[in-house]
Amino acid sequence: AEFGFGYNSPDIQELPFGLNTQGLVRKFGFNVTFFDAELDIPHLHVHKKVLDQQNIASAFEEQGLPKDIDYVSIDVDSIDMWLLRGLLSGGYRPRVISVEYNSNFAADQAITCEEKWHAWTRRAVYGASAAALNLVASSFGYHLVAVVHQLDMFFVHASALDGAGVEASSMPPWTDVARGHVGIRFHPACTKDDAQRLVSAPSAMAGFLRDSHTAALQAVRRVNEKYKGNPMCDLH
């Protein structure tokens, strides 16, 4: 299943290249279900659905997707972490999950966009940091196995690793896998309004929203300090 990237025309006759699942479809014959907020294209298996943390698991169930689906790709430039959390909290355990990550934040900065979806402004505020995504994924038994630089993180569930003859306990720390891919400036500087949509993932998930916003702004200031000539956000 995939959602959040690639649908830009109401009359497309085939899904565009660039989707993470297209290699699986074209080379290996995988069956893929796509979700889109605006388009409904039955012959391409694109289903119109505005996904959020509360309804994503039920949306998967409505389409008959198995709990142990082989692969899920998440790339919505906003509530990615919340969708991941909602899917896993709803009982789904994909064998492999990929999620776009925000490379601007360091490995010890668990920062995400707030739970309310917002269109990407093509600036440095989007999605969630690697630490925030790993925080959620690891709590449900997932291990980071690969990172596509400044794009996607790939997680594999412990049961899938065991099935492939790999001891989950032998996997390296996620920070080792992510080394060289995090804490790197990417995309133009965001505005103060953009930055206000950021929250600290642990505090936000615990319900401490005011504290989560404060912590997120502190994280942005830290990135700005590191990249004085190319700050992440203009907070003035």
Sequence and secondary structure as in RCSB ss.txt:
>XXXX:A:sequence
AEFGFGYNSPDIQELPFGLNTQGLVRKFGFNVTFFDAELDIPHLHVHKKVLDQQNIASAFEEQGLPKDIDYVSID
VDSIDMWLLRGLLSGGYRPRVISVEYNSNFAADQAITCEEKWHAWTRRAVYGASAAALNLVASSFGYHLVAVVHQ
LDMFFVHASALDGAGVEASSMPPWTDVARGHVGIRFHPACTKDDAQRLVSAPSAMAGFLRDSHTAALQAVRRVNE
KYKGNPMCDLH
>XXXX:A:secstr
 EESSS   TT SS  TT TTHHHHHHH     EEESS  BGGGTEEE    TTTHHHHHHHTT  TT SEEEE 
 SSSHHHHHHHHHHTT   SEEEEE BTTS TT  EEE SS     SSS  SBBHHHHHHHHHHTTEEEEEEETT
TEEEEEEHHHHHHTT  GGGS  HHHHHTTTSS   SS B HHHHTTEEEHHHHHTT HHHHHHHHHHHHHHHHH
HTTTS SB   
